Amino acid sequence: MIILGIVATIIVGVFGSAIGYEMNFVELGAILSIATMGGFIMAEIRRNKK
């Protein structure tokens, strides 16, 4: 799950930067990367609570 989270975060960051570059909002990649990793962290916390 950790490797999947890292790879997904990198991919989302790259695509977010590419999309953000077209919209003059380059920070979009970083924002989406943080949100993606936060989602993986929240899923891991929920899975460990049960």
ZAFI-801760 format. One record per residue (C-alpha): x negated, y, z. Coordinates in pm, 1 decimal. Layout:
! ZAFI-801760
X|Y|Z
...
***
This chain:
! ZAFI-801760
0.0|0.0|0.0
-289.0|236.6|70.5
-442.9|188.4|-274.7
-102.8|240.8|-437.9
-56.8|563.5|-242.6
-397.3|696.4|-345.4
-351.6|611.1|-712.8
2.5|749.1|-722.4
-110.5|1071.6|-555.5
-390.7|1123.1|-807.9
-162.3|1053.8|-1104.1
111.2|1285.6|-973.5
-148.5|1555.3|-907.5
-289.5|1537.6|-1258.5
50.7|1542.6|-1425.4
170.8|1817.3|-1190.4
-130.0|2031.1|-1279.5
-69.4|1973.2|-1650.0
295.5|2070.2|-1621.0
214.8|2360.7|-1390.8
-49.0|2489.7|-1630.2
216.3|2527.0|-1899.1
438.7|2717.3|-1655.0
153.1|2938.1|-1522.2
185.8|2760.2|-1185.9
-134.0|2554.4|-1160.5
-81.3|2491.9|-786.9
208.6|2261.5|-873.1
-30.0|1964.3|-891.6
-154.9|2015.8|-537.3
196.1|2068.6|-403.9
326.6|1751.1|-567.5
22.7|1553.5|-449.0
78.9|1656.1|-89.6
448.7|1574.7|-113.6
373.0|1233.1|-263.8
120.8|1141.4|3.8
361.5|1265.9|270.5
625.3|1031.9|133.4
388.9|737.0|152.4
291.6|829.0|509.4
657.3|856.3|613.9
735.4|518.8|454.3
444.1|359.1|640.6
557.0|507.3|972.4
911.9|379.6|919.9
784.1|35.1|826.4
568.1|13.1|1139.4
852.3|120.3|1371.8
1062.0|-186.5|1291.4
***
